[in-house]
Amino acid sequence: MQNHAHPNTVTSTTKLLLLQVTWINGDK
């Protein structure tokens, strides 16, 4: 594995985190 993250990986991770936050907030 490389020590630095690729922009695409960061974007994908951010999108997943945003989806989780949206799902949690929508479940309330």
C-alpha distance matrix in Angstrom:
0.0 3.8 6.6 8.8 9.5 11.4 15.1 15.2 12.7 14.7 17.9 17.1 16.3 19.5 21.5 20.7 21.7 24.8 25.7 25.6 27.8 30.1 30.5 31.2 33.7 35.3 35.8 37.9
3.8 0.0 3.8 5.5 7.2 9.2 12.9 13.9 11.8 13.4 16.7 16.7 16.1 18.7 21.1 20.9 21.7 24.5 25.9 26.0 27.8 30.1 30.9 31.6 33.8 35.6 36.4 38.3
6.6 3.8 0.0 3.8 6.7 9.7 13.0 14.7 12.5 12.9 16.6 17.1 15.9 18.0 20.9 20.8 20.9 23.8 25.6 25.5 26.8 29.5 30.5 30.9 32.8 34.9 35.8 37.4
8.8 5.5 3.8 0.0 3.8 6.6 9.5 11.7 10.1 10.2 13.7 14.8 14.0 15.7 18.6 19.1 19.2 21.7 23.7 24.1 25.2 27.6 29.0 29.6 31.2 33.3 34.5 36.1
9.5 7.2 6.7 3.8 0.0 3.8 6.5 8.2 6.3 6.6 10.0 11.0 10.5 12.3 15.0 15.5 16.0 18.3 20.2 20.9 22.1 24.3 25.7 26.5 28.2 30.0 31.3 33.1
11.4 9.2 9.7 6.6 3.8 0.0 3.8 5.4 5.2 6.4 8.7 10.0 10.7 12.4 14.3 15.5 16.7 18.4 20.1 21.4 22.7 24.4 25.9 27.2 28.7 30.1 31.8 33.8
15.1 12.9 13.0 9.5 6.5 3.8 0.0 3.8 5.4 5.1 6.1 8.6 9.8 10.4 12.2 14.2 15.2 16.2 18.2 19.9 20.9 22.2 24.1 25.7 26.7 28.1 30.1 31.9
15.2 13.9 14.7 11.7 8.2 5.4 3.8 0.0 3.8 5.4 5.1 6.1 8.5 9.8 10.5 12.3 14.2 15.2 16.4 18.4 19.9 20.9 22.4 24.3 25.6 26.6 28.5 30.7
12.7 11.8 12.5 10.1 6.3 5.2 5.4 3.8 0.0 3.8 5.4 5.1 6.1 8.5 9.9 10.6 12.3 14.2 15.3 16.6 18.4 19.9 21.1 22.6 24.3 25.5 27.0 29.2
14.7 13.4 12.9 10.2 6.6 6.4 5.1 5.4 3.8 0.0 3.8 5.5 5.1 6.0 8.6 9.9 10.5 12.1 14.1 15.4 16.4 18.2 19.8 21.1 22.4 24.0 25.7 27.5
17.9 16.7 16.6 13.7 10.0 8.7 6.1 5.1 5.4 3.8 0.0 3.8 5.5 5.1 6.1 8.6 9.8 10.4 12.2 14.2 15.3 16.2 18.2 19.9 20.9 22.1 24.1 26.1
17.1 16.7 17.1 14.8 11.0 10.0 8.6 6.1 5.1 5.5 3.8 0.0 3.8 5.4 5.1 6.2 8.7 9.9 10.6 12.4 14.3 15.3 16.4 18.4 20.0 20.8 22.5 24.9
16.3 16.1 15.9 14.0 10.5 10.7 9.8 8.5 6.1 5.1 5.5 3.8 0.0 3.8 5.4 5.1 6.2 8.6 9.9 10.7 12.4 14.2 15.3 16.6 18.4 19.8 21.1 23.2
19.5 18.7 18.0 15.7 12.3 12.4 10.4 9.8 8.5 6.0 5.1 5.4 3.8 0.0 3.8 5.4 5.1 6.1 8.6 9.9 10.5 12.2 14.1 15.3 16.4 18.0 19.9 21.6
21.5 21.1 20.9 18.6 15.0 14.3 12.2 10.5 9.9 8.6 6.1 5.1 5.4 3.8 0.0 3.8 5.4 5.0 6.1 8.6 9.8 10.4 12.1 14.2 15.2 16.1 18.1 20.3
20.7 20.9 20.8 19.1 15.5 15.5 14.2 12.3 10.6 9.9 8.6 6.2 5.1 5.4 3.8 0.0 3.8 5.4 5.1 6.3 8.7 9.8 10.5 12.3 14.2 15.1 16.4 18.9
21.7 21.7 20.9 19.2 16.0 16.7 15.2 14.2 12.3 10.5 9.8 8.7 6.2 5.1 5.4 3.8 0.0 3.8 5.4 5.1 6.2 8.6 9.8 10.6 12.2 14.1 15.3 17.1
24.8 24.5 23.8 21.7 18.3 18.4 16.2 15.2 14.2 12.1 10.4 9.9 8.6 6.1 5.0 5.4 3.8 0.0 3.8 5.4 5.1 6.1 8.5 9.9 10.5 12.0 14.1 15.8
25.7 25.9 25.6 23.7 20.2 20.1 18.2 16.4 15.3 14.1 12.2 10.6 9.9 8.6 6.1 5.1 5.4 3.8 0.0 3.8 5.5 5.1 6.0 8.5 9.8 10.3 12.1 14.6
25.6 26.0 25.5 24.1 20.9 21.4 19.9 18.4 16.6 15.4 14.2 12.4 10.7 9.9 8.6 6.3 5.1 5.4 3.8 0.0 3.8 5.4 5.1 6.1 8.5 9.7 10.5 12.8
27.8 27.8 26.8 25.2 22.1 22.7 20.9 19.9 18.4 16.4 15.3 14.3 12.4 10.5 9.8 8.7 6.2 5.1 5.5 3.8 0.0 3.8 5.5 5.2 6.0 8.4 9.9 11.1
30.1 30.1 29.5 27.6 24.3 24.4 22.2 20.9 19.9 18.2 16.2 15.3 14.2 12.2 10.4 9.8 8.6 6.1 5.1 5.4 3.8 0.0 3.8 5.5 5.2 5.9 8.5 10.2
30.5 30.9 30.5 29.0 25.7 25.9 24.1 22.4 21.1 19.8 18.2 16.4 15.3 14.1 12.1 10.5 9.8 8.5 6.0 5.1 5.5 3.8 0.0 3.8 5.5 5.1 6.1 8.9
31.2 31.6 30.9 29.6 26.5 27.2 25.7 24.3 22.6 21.1 19.9 18.4 16.6 15.3 14.2 12.3 10.6 9.9 8.5 6.1 5.2 5.5 3.8 0.0 3.8 5.4 5.1 6.7
33.7 33.8 32.8 31.2 28.2 28.7 26.7 25.6 24.3 22.4 20.9 20.0 18.4 16.4 15.2 14.2 12.2 10.5 9.8 8.5 6.0 5.2 5.5 3.8 0.0 3.8 5.4 5.5
35.3 35.6 34.9 33.3 30.0 30.1 28.1 26.6 25.5 24.0 22.1 20.8 19.8 18.0 16.1 15.1 14.1 12.0 10.3 9.7 8.4 5.9 5.1 5.4 3.8 0.0 3.8 5.5
35.8 36.4 35.8 34.5 31.3 31.8 30.1 28.5 27.0 25.7 24.1 22.5 21.1 19.9 18.1 16.4 15.3 14.1 12.1 10.5 9.9 8.5 6.1 5.1 5.4 3.8 0.0 3.8
37.9 38.3 37.4 36.1 33.1 33.8 31.9 30.7 29.2 27.5 26.1 24.9 23.2 21.6 20.3 18.9 17.1 15.8 14.6 12.8 11.1 10.2 8.9 6.7 5.5 5.5 3.8 0.0
